[in-house]
Amino acid sequence: MTTKAGRILILMLSVILIFSGCSPSPNTDAGGKLNVVATTTMLADLSGIIGGEHVSVSGLMGPGIDPHLYQASAGDVQLLQKAAVVVYNGLHLEGKMGEIFGSLSGQGGTVVCIEEGLDTSKLLASEDDPAIFDPHIWFDVSLWKSAAATVAKGFAEADPNNKEDYEANLEQYIKELDELDAYIHQRAAEVPEAQRVLVTAHDAFNYFGNAYGFEVRGLQGISTDAEAGTADVSSLADFIVERQIKAIFIESSVPRKAIQALQAAVKAKNFDVTIGGELYSDSLGDEAAGTATYILTFKANIDTIVEALQ
Ligand SMILES: [Zn+2]
């Protein structure tokens, strides 16, 4: 090939590239997908639903992992640094990862913090520390709808070519969340009002209680970072006896021994409380249990609660 012919070929190729329209977004991988890294299982699920075919999602925490205690590995930090979009909860949920998120902004990727899209007037204060908000916002479906909108906005910023698809996916998902919300209200109503008391391993269910009319008591605080003391166990046991509560619940991401100790303390006070089953608190379930998505996990939770308390 002569040099001249070579130049013409290059020129033709450039013209083809220019006229073929959308040059690939700098944020996409070789397959043209937006590379998204989400912290929790809830956020990985949400990112996949809003992003659809345009994203490839990696979740840092697997099912059953406790986000309050999760420490990012060196591999996680690399994944986060290379991501086009990072999605995290905030409100100190990822308590050991705060500094990493701070260092990511300014590195070129889009950082989506769910906390920033929430209406703070709808947030509950942490019981341990009234100066901070309770991070377990996914247990109020109306707050999870805000989270979905925040993710859609972040994806549209990172990948404007597919903005309309992200918005359409959001609209469709909001409908599914409205159906879920109606289902939870309808099931909750099956439990007599006096029995609507939820006792679990840690304070993850305050938004749930607030939205769906349950009184909530957690053995540990908002974070699982500190263990419950014997005084906490004893006073919660008194409460269970006094209110004649039929069942208490273990949580998938918290060791079950604390709730078993509570059950024993109740028995020592001559009252029997059953363990009503396992609730998913800070992590979704998995494929094998039929609870791999947020909607399936939440349905499993309300079904477990209603069956044990009614
Ligand atoms: Zn928690």
Residues whose N, C-alpha, C, O or C-beta is under 5 A from the ligand:
A	BS01	ZN	A204 I222 D282
